[in-house]
C-alpha cells in the first residue's frame, strides 16, 4: 500500500511539472 501511494505521488508530481512546462 505504501509503495502504491509513492507511485501515485510521483505521477502527480510529474503531471504538475508538465503543467508548469506548458
C-alpha positions as CSV (number, residue, x, y, z in Angstrom):
1,X,0.0,0.0,0.0
2,X,2.8,2.4,0.9
3,X,4.5,1.7,-2.5
4,X,1.3,2.3,-4.3
5,X,0.9,5.7,-2.6
6,X,4.5,6.6,-3.5
7,X,3.9,5.8,-7.2
8,X,0.7,7.9,-7.1
9,X,2.6,10.8,-5.6
10,X,5.3,10.6,-8.3
11,X,2.7,10.5,-11.0
12,X,1.0,13.6,-9.5
13,X,4.4,15.4,-9.3
14,X,5.1,14.5,-13.0
15,X,1.8,16.0,-14.0
16,X,2.5,19.1,-12.0
17,X,5.8,19.6,-13.7
18,X,4.3,19.0,-17.2
19,X,1.7,21.6,-16.5
20,X,4.3,24.2,-15.4
21,X,6.3,23.5,-18.6
22,X,3.4,24.2,-20.9
